[in-house]
């Protein structure tokens, strides 16, 4: 089993719809959690950190479920510009960053 | 500059040649990571530098790969006797602390080994 797993997709979603995807992790001692966004042939960029209580940034909501060991990302009112690959990252010790392989999202007009 | 700078942006080389990839992290960032990404694949960890500590080289795929970080700033990733399977985008990232802080990525070096 991979340490961090994501559904590779692609998720094909009509513009304006709500979409959510999860990322599961195997190490229960994991400390920090992040979502990054990567556009085609570009470098990853931080989308948002994931806090224990859940957090929201505009149309984006991130949640952490420690009991089931997964994090989620929900995008409301999706835009064409949301099309990208979404990478989850989990840290276990001071610097061990474990990356998921990413979920590809395609927003269609 | 304000961001992580990598050079060259593209490198085409012949099989068997050595290549050097450079990364200039954000000033003051103590943590520096090298990753490799093949087309359509996830990030593959290569090496991690944190301040003056010994680097974590556990991700280097073979002894043809090496990296150094001089003066706690600029880093160079060297690939000796390149092979076609080394073709990928090599990404460098830095962070202010490491681990629990967000990473800032450079735009990468696209390496093509012919």
Interface residues (C-beta under 8 A of the other chain):
Chain A: X31 X32 X34 X42 X43 X44 X45 X46 X49 X87 X91 X93 X94 X95 X96 X97 X99 X100 X101 X102
Chain B: X31 X33 X41 X42 X43 X45 X48 X50 X56 X91 X98 X99 X100 X102 X103 X105 X106 X107 X108
